[in-house]
Amino acid sequence: MRSVYLCALIAPLLFIATIETGTGLRLPSKAAEVANVSERELRQLFPGKFRAIAHGLIKVSITALADGSLIAQRLGKSDSGSWNIRSGQLCIKFSKWLKGRTRCSTVTERAGWYRTSDVAFRKIDGIALALP
């Protein structure tokens, strides 16, 4: 039962970022400017590999592939699913996590961190560049 509850917490998974350092997790300061990520910027950001934290406590590694599929791993557990971009929102669906439902969210960016209300993420397989 606890596993089901934790899986439900992963919510829009692709959206909480971490920077892992020798001292732990560091999140960007709130003083940095927040900007909505455009559909064009999302298409530049995805596909890719990401480090994510859902609800501020669940660390997840995510690989979003060019064919729209994704693979996620956390604490020895994994799930697969799909991602796409619809009307400027990032949409995620897992086969087991999130009860198999599709979740679409607007993404914001602040100091290199991408966020939704439940998740923050950072690209780890290259530099995610914003368009001018």
OpenMM code with the backbone's topology and positions (N, CA, C; nanometers):
from openmm import Vec3, app, unit

residues = "MET ARG SER VAL TYR LEU CYS ALA LEU ILE ALA PRO LEU LEU PHE ILE ALA THR ILE GLU THR GLY THR GLY LEU ARG LEU PRO SER LYS ALA ALA GLU VAL ALA ASN VAL SER GLU ARG GLU LEU ARG GLN LEU PHE PRO GLY LYS PHE ARG ALA ILE ALA HIS GLY LEU ILE LYS VAL SER ILE THR ALA LEU ALA ASP GLY SER LEU ILE ALA GLN ARG LEU GLY LYS SER ASP SER GLY SER TRP ASN ILE ARG SER GLY GLN LEU CYS ILE LYS PHE SER LYS TRP LEU LYS GLY ARG THR ARG CYS SER THR VAL THR GLU ARG ALA GLY TRP TYR ARG THR SER ASP VAL ALA PHE ARG LYS ILE ASP GLY ILE ALA LEU ALA LEU PRO".split()
positions = [
    Vec3(0.0825, -0.1191, 0.0000),
    Vec3(0.0000, 0.0000, 0.0000),
    Vec3(0.0871, 0.1257, 0.0000),
    Vec3(0.1942, 0.1220, 0.0794),
    Vec3(0.2828, 0.2380, 0.0851),
    Vec3(0.3444, 0.2650, -0.0519),
    Vec3(0.3791, 0.1573, -0.1231),
    Vec3(0.4356, 0.1714, -0.2564),
    Vec3(0.3376, 0.2410, -0.3508),
    Vec3(0.2105, 0.2060, -0.3413),
    Vec3(0.1081, 0.2691, -0.4249),
    Vec3(0.0988, 0.4176, -0.3917),
    Vec3(0.1018, 0.4506, -0.2615),
    Vec3(0.0949, 0.5904, -0.2192),
    Vec3(0.2151, 0.6681, -0.2726),
    Vec3(0.3353, 0.6102, -0.2608),
    Vec3(0.4546, 0.6781, -0.3091),
    Vec3(0.4496, 0.6967, -0.4598),
    Vec3(0.3984, 0.5969, -0.5304),
    Vec3(0.3867, 0.6097, -0.6752),
    Vec3(0.2924, 0.7239, -0.7112),
    Vec3(0.1858, 0.7384, -0.6351),
    Vec3(0.0905, 0.8468, -0.6620),
    Vec3(0.1551, 0.9831, -0.6398),
    Vec3(0.2535, 0.9909, -0.5516),
    Vec3(0.3216, 1.1176, -0.5247),
    Vec3(0.4110, 1.1614, -0.6397),
    Vec3(0.4428, 1.0713, -0.7293),
    Vec3(0.5345, 1.1047, -0.8364),
    Vec3(0.4719, 1.2009, -0.9346),
    Vec3(0.3424, 1.2088, -0.9338),
    Vec3(0.2632, 1.3006, -1.0153),
    Vec3(0.3344, 1.3450, -1.1418),
    Vec3(0.3281, 1.4678, -1.1837),
    Vec3(0.3803, 1.5093, -1.3135),
    Vec3(0.5321, 1.5015, -1.3189),
    Vec3(0.5855, 1.3971, -1.2788),
    Vec3(0.7229, 1.3541, -1.2642),
    Vec3(0.8328, 1.4317, -1.3332),
    Vec3(0.8112, 1.4749, -1.4613),
    Vec3(0.9218, 1.5360, -1.5341),
    Vec3(0.9536, 1.6764, -1.4911),
    Vec3(0.9066, 1.7181, -1.3722),
    Vec3(0.9136, 1.8609, -1.3506),
    Vec3(0.9843, 1.9090, -1.2257),
    Vec3(1.0464, 1.8321, -1.1379),
    Vec3(1.1201, 1.8911, -1.0252),
    Vec3(1.2676, 1.8595, -1.0438),
    Vec3(1.3507, 1.9576, -1.0374),
    Vec3(1.4916, 1.9366, -1.0674),
    Vec3(1.5774, 1.9319, -0.9432),
    Vec3(1.6917, 1.8640, -0.9567),
    Vec3(1.7869, 1.8606, -0.8478),
    Vec3(1.9253, 1.8918, -0.8993),
    Vec3(2.0034, 1.9458, -0.8127),
    Vec3(2.1462, 1.9540, -0.8364),
    Vec3(2.2066, 1.8766, -0.7208),
    Vec3(2.2677, 1.7653, -0.7521),
    Vec3(2.3246, 1.6875, -0.6441),
    Vec3(2.4690, 1.7307, -0.6247),
    Vec3(2.5012, 1.7670, -0.5031),
    Vec3(2.6371, 1.8066, -0.4683),
    Vec3(2.6824, 1.7177, -0.3539),
    Vec3(2.8056, 1.7366, -0.3107),
    Vec3(2.8564, 1.6583, -0.1997),
    Vec3(2.7789, 1.6821, -0.0712),
    Vec3(2.7079, 1.7933, -0.0616),
    Vec3(2.6343, 1.8242, 0.0607),
    Vec3(2.4856, 1.7974, 0.0479),
    Vec3(2.4405, 1.7482, -0.0676),
    Vec3(2.2988, 1.7164, -0.0813),
    Vec3(2.2319, 1.7932, -0.1929),
    Vec3(2.1040, 1.8173, -0.1770),
    Vec3(2.0220, 1.8800, -0.2796),
    Vec3(2.0187, 2.0301, -0.2619),
    Vec3(2.0373, 2.1013, -0.3710),
    Vec3(2.0305, 2.2464, -0.3672),
    Vec3(1.9297, 2.2928, -0.4712),
    Vec3(1.8315, 2.3690, -0.4317),
    Vec3(1.7312, 2.4232, -0.5223),
    Vec3(1.7613, 2.5693, -0.5498),
    Vec3(1.7186, 2.6231, -0.6635),
    Vec3(1.7471, 2.7632, -0.6947),
    Vec3(1.6763, 2.8569, -0.5980),
    Vec3(1.7339, 2.9751, -0.5837),
    Vec3(1.6741, 3.0719, -0.4925),
    Vec3(1.5437, 3.1253, -0.5492),
    Vec3(1.4542, 3.1691, -0.4615),
    Vec3(1.3251, 3.2224, -0.5042),
    Vec3(1.3389, 3.3616, -0.5646),
    Vec3(1.4553, 3.4238, -0.5474),
    Vec3(1.4757, 3.5580, -0.5996),
    Vec3(1.4929, 3.5586, -0.7511),
    Vec3(1.5263, 3.4420, -0.8092),
    Vec3(1.5466, 3.4346, -0.9536),
    Vec3(1.4136, 3.4552, -1.0265),
    Vec3(1.4217, 3.5077, -1.1472),
    Vec3(1.3025, 3.5359, -1.2260),
    Vec3(1.2398, 3.4059, -1.2783),
    Vec3(1.1065, 3.3974, -1.2731),
    Vec3(1.0325, 3.2810, -1.3206),
    Vec3(0.9711, 3.3150, -1.4550),
    Vec3(0.9841, 3.2226, -1.5523),
    Vec3(0.9262, 3.2458, -1.6843),
    Vec3(0.8578, 3.1193, -1.7328),
    Vec3(0.7408, 3.1346, -1.7984),
    Vec3(0.6750, 3.0194, -1.8592),
    Vec3(0.7585, 2.9713, -1.9766),
    Vec3(0.7662, 2.8409, -1.9924),
    Vec3(0.8400, 2.7803, -2.1021),
    Vec3(0.7439, 2.7665, -2.2200),
    Vec3(0.7837, 2.8173, -2.3354),
    Vec3(0.6983, 2.8119, -2.4539),
    Vec3(0.6986, 2.6707, -2.5130),
    Vec3(0.6035, 2.6467, -2.6010),
    Vec3(0.5970, 2.5169, -2.6689),
    Vec3(0.7255, 2.4927, -2.7486),
    Vec3(0.7759, 2.5957, -2.8116),
    Vec3(0.9012, 2.5850, -2.8881),
    Vec3(1.0184, 2.5463, -2.7974),
    Vec3(1.0261, 2.6067, -2.6800),
    Vec3(1.1327, 2.5737, -2.5844),
    Vec3(1.1180, 2.4306, -2.5325),
    Vec3(0.9933, 2.3873, -2.5075),
    Vec3(0.9706, 2.2489, -2.4638),
    Vec3(1.0189, 2.1504, -2.5699),
    Vec3(0.9941, 2.1826, -2.6963),
    Vec3(1.0368, 2.0936, -2.8050),
    Vec3(1.1887, 2.0896, -2.8176),
    Vec3(1.2579, 2.1946, -2.7748),
    Vec3(1.4044, 2.1923, -2.7717),
    Vec3(1.4548, 2.1129, -2.6511),
    Vec3(1.3834, 2.1202, -2.5433),
    Vec3(1.4238, 2.0532, -2.4195),
    Vec3(1.4051, 1.9018, -2.4282),
    Vec3(1.2978, 1.8578, -2.4918),
    Vec3(1.2654, 1.7152, -2.5042),
    Vec3(1.2923, 1.6692, -2.6456),
    Vec3(1.3416, 1.5454, -2.6644),
    Vec3(1.3695, 1.4408, -2.5676),
    Vec3(1.4979, 1.4686, -2.4896),
    Vec3(1.5248, 1.3826, -2.3893),
    Vec3(1.6460, 1.3957, -2.3106),
    Vec3(1.6416, 1.3129, -2.1842),
    Vec3(1.7497, 1.3258, -2.1063),
    Vec3(1.7596, 1.2588, -1.9761),
    Vec3(1.7495, 1.3657, -1.8687),
    Vec3(1.6730, 1.3331, -1.7636),
    Vec3(1.6449, 1.4311, -1.6599),
    Vec3(1.6602, 1.3722, -1.5215),
    Vec3(1.6961, 1.4579, -1.4279),
    Vec3(1.6951, 1.4288, -1.2849),
    Vec3(1.5746, 1.5034, -1.2317),
    Vec3(1.4885, 1.4366, -1.1575),
    Vec3(1.3661, 1.5012, -1.1097),
    Vec3(1.3422, 1.4718, -0.9628),
    Vec3(1.2655, 1.5601, -0.8990),
    Vec3(1.2176, 1.5374, -0.7624),
    Vec3(1.0696, 1.5731, -0.7612),
    Vec3(0.9899, 1.4746, -0.7213),
    Vec3(0.8449, 1.4951, -0.7128),
    Vec3(0.8076, 1.5277, -0.5696),
    Vec3(0.7240, 1.6267, -0.5520),
    Vec3(0.6736, 1.6678, -0.4209),
    Vec3(0.7864, 1.6964, -0.3220),
    Vec3(0.9016, 1.7361, -0.3726),
    Vec3(1.0123, 1.7748, -0.2875),
    Vec3(1.0845, 1.6619, -0.2167),
    Vec3(1.0482, 1.5338, -0.2446),
    Vec3(1.1145, 1.4265, -0.1722),
    Vec3(1.1443, 1.3005, -0.2509),
    Vec3(1.0825, 1.2764, -0.3626),
    Vec3(1.1030, 1.1520, -0.4361),
    Vec3(1.1959, 1.1782, -0.5545),
    Vec3(1.3173, 1.1223, -0.5496),
    Vec3(1.4142, 1.1404, -0.6572),
    Vec3(1.3869, 1.0389, -0.7675),
    Vec3(1.3865, 1.0870, -0.8908),
    Vec3(1.3553, 1.0033, -1.0061),
    Vec3(1.4496, 1.0371, -1.1211),
    Vec3(1.4961, 0.9336, -1.1906),
    Vec3(1.5729, 0.9511, -1.3137),
    Vec3(1.4789, 0.9203, -1.4294),
    Vec3(1.4750, 1.0080, -1.5283),
    Vec3(1.3804, 0.9937, -1.6389),
    Vec3(1.4535, 1.0063, -1.7718),
    Vec3(1.4203, 0.9173, -1.8628),
    Vec3(1.4688, 0.9273, -1.9997),
    Vec3(1.3473, 0.9413, -2.0900),
    Vec3(1.3379, 1.0541, -2.1592),
    Vec3(1.2303, 1.0796, -2.2551),
    Vec3(1.2900, 1.0616, -2.3945),
    Vec3(1.2406, 0.9629, -2.4693),
    Vec3(1.2959, 0.9291, -2.5995),
    Vec3(1.2264, 1.0058, -2.7123),
    Vec3(1.2951, 1.0151, -2.8260),
    Vec3(1.2439, 1.0903, -2.9406),
    Vec3(1.1136, 1.0340, -2.9956),
    Vec3(1.0871, 0.9049, -2.9741),
    Vec3(0.9638, 0.8436, -3.0249),
    Vec3(0.8429, 0.8697, -2.9354),
    Vec3(0.8621, 0.9497, -2.8281),
    Vec3(0.7515, 0.9819, -2.7378),
    Vec3(0.7387, 0.8878, -2.6201),
    Vec3(0.8261, 0.7888, -2.6110),
    Vec3(0.8213, 0.6978, -2.4959),
    Vec3(0.9112, 0.7523, -2.3853),
    Vec3(0.8896, 0.7042, -2.2633),
    Vec3(0.9765, 0.7429, -2.1529),
    Vec3(0.9942, 0.6270, -2.0566),
    Vec3(1.1058, 0.6333, -1.9857),
    Vec3(1.1416, 0.5336, -1.8848),
    Vec3(1.1807, 0.6112, -1.7604),
    Vec3(1.1294, 0.5691, -1.6454),
    Vec3(1.1614, 0.6374, -1.5199),
    Vec3(1.2036, 0.5340, -1.4159),
    Vec3(1.2998, 0.5719, -1.3317),
    Vec3(1.3480, 0.4834, -1.2257),
    Vec3(1.3631, 0.5605, -1.0965),
    Vec3(1.3251, 0.4927, -0.9860),
    Vec3(1.3437, 0.5497, -0.8526),
    Vec3(1.3528, 0.4364, -0.7532),
    Vec3(1.4444, 0.4446, -0.6618),
    Vec3(1.4579, 0.3477, -0.5524),
    Vec3(1.4359, 0.2035, -0.5967),
    Vec3(1.5009, 0.1619, -0.7047),
    Vec3(1.4895, 0.0246, -0.7512),
    Vec3(1.3588, -0.0086, -0.8217),
    Vec3(1.2721, 0.0870, -0.8392),
    Vec3(1.1450, 0.0651, -0.9099),
    Vec3(1.1508, 0.1409, -1.0418),
    Vec3(1.0734, 0.0935, -1.1371),
    Vec3(1.0714, 0.1626, -1.2656),
    Vec3(0.9324, 0.1565, -1.3273),
    Vec3(0.9111, 0.2426, -1.4221),
    Vec3(0.7865, 0.2445, -1.4976),
    Vec3(0.8193, 0.2993, -1.6361),
    Vec3(0.7315, 0.2751, -1.7285),
    Vec3(0.7470, 0.3278, -1.8630),
    Vec3(0.6172, 0.3980, -1.9003),
    Vec3(0.6254, 0.4768, -2.0041),
    Vec3(0.5066, 0.5497, -2.0451),
    Vec3(0.5344, 0.6312, -2.1680),
    Vec3(0.4658, 0.7442, -2.1776),
    Vec3(0.4814, 0.8294, -2.2950),
    Vec3(0.4773, 0.9764, -2.2542),
    Vec3(0.5297, 1.0587, -2.3406),
    Vec3(0.5278, 1.2030, -2.3220),
    Vec3(0.4924, 1.2672, -2.4551),
    Vec3(0.4316, 1.3839, -2.4493),
    Vec3(0.4103, 1.4663, -2.5676),
    Vec3(0.3852, 1.6095, -2.5245),
    Vec3(0.3845, 1.6972, -2.6215),
    Vec3(0.3617, 1.8388, -2.5945),
    Vec3(0.2324, 1.8766, -2.6662),
    Vec3(0.1351, 1.9264, -2.5871),
    Vec3(0.0031, 1.9628, -2.6395),
    Vec3(-0.0324, 2.1033, -2.5954),
    Vec3(-0.0618, 2.1889, -2.6882),
    Vec3(-0.1065, 2.3257, -2.6577),
    Vec3(-0.0151, 2.3950, -2.5577),
    Vec3(0.1150, 2.3780, -2.5756),
    Vec3(0.2119, 2.4443, -2.4891),
    Vec3(0.2315, 2.3804, -2.3534),
    Vec3(0.1728, 2.2620, -2.3318),
    Vec3(0.1885, 2.1922, -2.2045),
    Vec3(0.2610, 2.0598, -2.2262),
    Vec3(0.3369, 2.0180, -2.1251),
    Vec3(0.4031, 1.8886, -2.1262),
    Vec3(0.3063, 1.7857, -2.0692),
    Vec3(0.2817, 1.6802, -2.1444),
    Vec3(0.1890, 1.5752, -2.1010),
    Vec3(0.2662, 1.4453, -2.0788),
    Vec3(0.2399, 1.3827, -1.9639),
    Vec3(0.3086, 1.2609, -1.9221),
    Vec3(0.2047, 1.1545, -1.8895),
    Vec3(0.2330, 1.0303, -1.9299),
    Vec3(0.1475, 0.9173, -1.8924),
    Vec3(0.2377, 0.7987, -1.8620),
    Vec3(0.2201, 0.7384, -1.7451),
    Vec3(0.2925, 0.6170, -1.7078),
    Vec3(0.1969, 0.4990, -1.7104),
    Vec3(0.2510, 0.3784, -1.7321),
    Vec3(0.1627, 0.2617, -1.7306),
    Vec3(0.1136, 0.2283, -1.5909),
    Vec3(0.1980, 0.2449, -1.4878),
    Vec3(0.1558, 0.2128, -1.3506),
    Vec3(0.1403, 0.3383, -1.2647),
    Vec3(0.2404, 0.4229, -1.2643),
    Vec3(0.2382, 0.5424, -1.1811),
    Vec3(0.1304, 0.6375, -1.2305),
    Vec3(0.0836, 0.7221, -1.1458),
    Vec3(-0.0220, 0.8191, -1.1763),
    Vec3(-0.1523, 0.7505, -1.2164),
    Vec3(-0.1659, 0.6258, -1.1732),
    Vec3(-0.2856, 0.5456, -1.2041),
    Vec3(-0.3110, 0.5350, -1.3537),
    Vec3(-0.2043, 0.5443, -1.4331),
    Vec3(-0.2163, 0.5302, -1.5770),
    Vec3(-0.2813, 0.6481, -1.6474),
    Vec3(-0.3037, 0.7565, -1.5741),
    Vec3(-0.3693, 0.8747, -1.6328),
    Vec3(-0.2666, 0.9690, -1.6955),
    Vec3(-0.3103, 1.0406, -1.7953),
    Vec3(-0.2267, 1.1431, -1.8570),
    Vec3(-0.2383, 1.2713, -1.7763),
    Vec3(-0.1236, 1.3317, -1.7456),
    Vec3(-0.1197, 1.4604, -1.6741),
    Vec3(-0.0500, 1.5620, -1.7619),
    Vec3(-0.1173, 1.6712, -1.7892),
    Vec3(-0.0604, 1.7802, -1.8696),
    Vec3(-0.0389, 1.9015, -1.7803),
    Vec3(0.0750, 1.9670, -1.7953),
    Vec3(0.1080, 2.0808, -1.7092),
    Vec3(0.1858, 2.1867, -1.7846),
    Vec3(0.1627, 2.3103, -1.7463),
    Vec3(0.2458, 2.4208, -1.7922),
    Vec3(0.3789, 2.4084, -1.7190),
    Vec3(0.4856, 2.4399, -1.7877),
    Vec3(0.6198, 2.4314, -1.7300),
    Vec3(0.6751, 2.5726, -1.7151),
    Vec3(0.7368, 2.6010, -1.6014),
    Vec3(0.8059, 2.7274, -1.5816),
    Vec3(0.9549, 2.6999, -1.5676),
    Vec3(1.0347, 2.8038, -1.5875),
    Vec3(1.1794, 2.7911, -1.5745),
    Vec3(1.2320, 2.9019, -1.4867),
    Vec3(1.3225, 2.8656, -1.3970),
    Vec3(1.3865, 2.9643, -1.3107),
    Vec3(1.5287, 2.9170, -1.2853),
    Vec3(1.6247, 2.9956, -1.3315),
    Vec3(1.7664, 2.9675, -1.3095),
    Vec3(1.8057, 2.8267, -1.3531),
    Vec3(1.7548, 2.7828, -1.4686),
    Vec3(1.7907, 2.6519, -1.5210),
    Vec3(1.7094, 2.5358, -1.4679),
    Vec3(1.6136, 2.5626, -1.3820),
    Vec3(1.5260, 2.4610, -1.3255),
    Vec3(1.3896, 2.4694, -1.3922),
    Vec3(1.3341, 2.3575, -1.4286),
    Vec3(1.2026, 2.3510, -1.4905),
    Vec3(1.1058, 2.2951, -1.3879),
    Vec3(0.9848, 2.3524, -1.3807),
    Vec3(0.8904, 2.3157, -1.2747),
    Vec3(0.7459, 2.3118, -1.3212),
    Vec3(0.6714, 2.2275, -1.2491),
    Vec3(0.5256, 2.2358, -1.2480),
    Vec3(0.4912, 2.2543, -1.1008),
    Vec3(0.3649, 2.2421, -1.0660),
    Vec3(0.3282, 2.2606, -0.9256),
    Vec3(0.3810, 2.1484, -0.8368),
    Vec3(0.4025, 2.0293, -0.8904),
    Vec3(0.4423, 1.9144, -0.8089),
    Vec3(0.5847, 1.8659, -0.8304),
    Vec3(0.6449, 1.9009, -0.9425),
    Vec3(0.7730, 1.8408, -0.9794),
    Vec3(0.8668, 1.9473, -1.0354),
    Vec3(0.9964, 1.9303, -1.0072),
    Vec3(1.0997, 2.0148, -1.0688),
    Vec3(1.2017, 1.9224, -1.1332),
    Vec3(1.2603, 1.9663, -1.2447),
    Vec3(1.3565, 1.8804, -1.3127),
    Vec3(1.4642, 1.9618, -1.3817),
    Vec3(1.5755, 1.8941, -1.4083),
    Vec3(1.6882, 1.9551, -1.4788),
    Vec3(1.7414, 1.8538, -1.5785),
    Vec3(1.7718, 1.9004, -1.6968),
    Vec3(1.8265, 1.8121, -1.7999),
    Vec3(1.9683, 1.7742, -1.7617),
    Vec3(2.0028, 1.6448, -1.7768),
    Vec3(2.1367, 1.6006, -1.7372),
    Vec3(2.2195, 1.5471, -1.8529),
    Vec3(2.1639, 1.5324, -1.9722),
    Vec3(2.2418, 1.4780, -2.0839),
    Vec3(2.2886, 1.5858, -2.1792),
    Vec3(2.2914, 1.7059, -2.1354),
    Vec3(2.3341, 1.8172, -2.2197),
    Vec3(2.2772, 1.9445, -2.1655),
    Vec3(2.3065, 2.0521, -2.2276),
    Vec3(2.2607, 2.1818, -2.1801),
    Vec3(2.1262, 2.2118, -2.2452),
    Vec3(2.0290, 2.2427, -2.1628),
    Vec3(1.8983, 2.2834, -2.2129),
    Vec3(1.9018, 2.4338, -2.2337),
    Vec3(1.8963, 2.4782, -2.3566),
    Vec3(1.9077, 2.6202, -2.3872),
    Vec3(1.7707, 2.6812, -2.4107),
    Vec3(1.7512, 2.7989, -2.3588),
    Vec3(1.6280, 2.8743, -2.3843),
    Vec3(1.6489, 2.9572, -2.5106),
    Vec3(1.5442, 2.9775, -2.5845),
    Vec3(1.5527, 3.0613, -2.7043),
    Vec3(1.5516, 3.2083, -2.6658),
    Vec3(1.6188, 3.2910, -2.7434),
    Vec3(1.6181, 3.4344, -2.7128),
    Vec3(1.4817, 3.4952, -2.7344),
] * unit.nanometer
topology = app.Topology()
chain = topology.addChain("A")
for resn in residues:
    res = topology.addResidue(resn, chain)
    for name in ("N", "CA", "C"):
        topology.addAtom(name, app.Element.getBySymbol(name[0]), res)
